[in-house]
Amino acid sequence: MKEFIIKKCNKCGAIVKVIEDCNCDNCGIVCCGENMVALKANSTDGAVEKHVPTYEINGDEITIRVNHVMEDDHYIEWISAATGDYEVIKYFAPGEEPKLVCKCAEGMVLYAYCNKHGLWKAEVK
């Protein structure tokens, strides 16, 4: 599966998912007058809160969770489950349970985005 390219503006915090990135010199997506920075997904959890998505497969469905606080100033903003064919994404607000249930597919990659600690991923084995 093609790796996600997610970029963030370091000034305002805007985030974009790039379908196909440009490889030209001195080129890129600009926000607030500066090039947006590509986020690298973490896959090992060094923080006290858990960020790496966990999953349970039941038949043809997968339940994805992130064991994380959901406070007003610190929470999981979204979870995404992606394959080469499709992507399912669910957005969360503080106080909600960060959980996504969707169809499971071979080679699925799971992403979670924490508003303070960035992008995290896990691969379905």
N, C-alpha and C positions, 0 to 999 in steps of 0.2 A: 504494500500500500504506500502511496505517496505521502510523505511526511507533511503535517500541517505547517503552514507558515502563518504565524500570528504576529502582528506588529503593534507596538504601543507608542503613543506620544508621551515623551517624558515631561512635557509641560502641563497638558490638560488631562492626561490619562485616557484619551480615546484609544479604542482597540479596534483593529480591523483584521479579518481573516482574508488572506491573499489566495486567490484561486490559482493564479499563475504569476510568479514574480519576474521582474525585469532583471536582466543580467548586464545591462549597459553600464559603462563607467559613469560616475557622477549622476546617477539616476536613482530614484526611489520615491516612495510615497511620502508626501510632505504634509505636516500638520503643525499649526502654530509657527510656521516659518522654518521648521527643522525637519530633517528626515526622521521618519518613524523607525524605531529599533525593533529588530526581530527578537521575539521571546524564545528562549530555549526552555523546553519542558524538563522539569526535574522528575526523576523517577525513584529517588531514594529520599526518605523522609528524615530530615535532621531536626525538625522543629518539634516543639512540645505537642502541638496539635497535629493531628494526622491530616495530610493533604493528598496522599496518593490514593486514587480511587480503588476501592475493593469491589468484588463482584461475586455473585452467586448465579449459577446457571440452573434453570429448572425447565426441562424440555427445550423448546425453541426460544424461550425468553431469558433475558439476562437482567438481573437487578443490580444496579450500580449504586454504591453509597460512598460518602466521604465522611469519616469520623472526625467532625470538625465543629467548633463552636459556630453559632449563627447569631452573633451579637450585632447591634446596630453599626458598629465601627469595624467589625472583623467577621467576615462570612464568606462562604462559597457563592460566587456570583452565578456560575453555570457549570453544568456537566455536559460533556459531549461523548457520544459513542460513534465511531466512524469506521467504515470499511472502504474498500476501493469503489464500492457501488453507491453507498448512501451514508448520510450522517443524520443522527438524531441529537438535538440539543434541547436542554431544559434550563430555564433561568430561575433563580431563587431570590427571595428577599430575606432579610434578617428574620429569625424566628421560624422559618420553614425548615423542613427536613431535607437535606441535600441527597435526594434519591431519584433515580431515573430507571424506569422499567421499559424495555423495548425488545424487539426481535434480536436474537443473538446470531452472529455470523462468524465464520472462520476468519481469523486474522484481524479481528476487531481491536481497535486501539481506543482506550478510554482517556479522556482529558477532564481535568477539573481546574477551575480558575479561582484562586483566593484573592480577594481585593487587596490584601497586604503582602502576600508571599508569592504571588504570580501563578504561573502555569505548571501543572503536574500531570504526569501520565502513567498509565499502566497498560500492558499488553495482555490480551486474553490468551491464555495458554490452553 
